[in-house]
Amino acid sequence: MQSTKLKSIMAIALSSAMLFATAACGTSDKADAGTDSAKGSDAATITSYDVSSVEKDDAIAALLPESVTKDGKLTIGTNPSYAPAEFLDADGKTQIGYDMDLARAMGNIFGLDTEIVSSNFDTIIPAIGSKYDLGIAAFTITKERMKSVDFVSYFTAGMGYAVAAGNPKNVDENDLCGLNVAVETGTVEEEAINKTAKQCKADGKKDITIQSSKQQTDATTAVVTGKADVFFADSPVVGYAIAQTDGQLEQLGKDFDEVPNAIAIKKGDSQTTEAVQKAMQKLMDDGTYTKILQHWGVESGALDKAEINPAVE
């Protein structure tokens, strides 16, 4: 999913500070943040898409329950280590990326201040409806997750692998047995690689060593530094990482298993779910959505319809 425009975006997400692991440790409530050394001239060129012109839609805003609107804020949980969907700006605090632009645009439609909270990926869904009104973190819709939350689809992404440039370890995407594979904790990629590891063992092959990190940047760094043989992530993340590591990485094989990404809402909260669906559809219909995706070079993942709990395999 790498594009010419995507290559032109200068990002801090994989800056030298991250590649040499100088970021501060995260907790269950606060994700890893970049250090001051990430604040260079390149980082200063990153800007979010300006959504200030997106106005409140009274009819859509009226759909939200008081549990969401009473504090005047739309509180969103995210994990800002998944560029270009969500990552930290040069200040090491502000969450940017196409997910974050869409989040703030929805907040404007609701007439609410958008408060985005950085968290570890695997802690977001359990806190939706209590700590967060919504979860926006490139969530892939799965049947298992749908037992815990409701979803509104807004993007489609496949999965992909990245290896060191030139594939010096001759990694074969069809046979990962015996390799060190890096993933982000709690992702569908982690679930998939665990299944593959079990199959390797059942087939009597060498074990897969799974390196699961709380932040995607750590998984990417593991391959750049040679601590892992391959990393496994959503296709936009793979493409963005390759574009930002100055030739140190390359994609292994092609994207596969394309599925929708979605906003997570408290299970059974039909009012908020309907409001989110209508707000996202409004952004799609008025062109704001397309402009945001084009801004980040990921328009190939665009949908034309936001759906509530779409069927998945």
Summary of the structure (lengths in Angstrom):
residues: 313
radius of gyration: 18.9
end to end distance: 22.2
largest distance: 61.1
contacts: 1102
relative contact order: 0.20
helix: 35%
strand: 26%
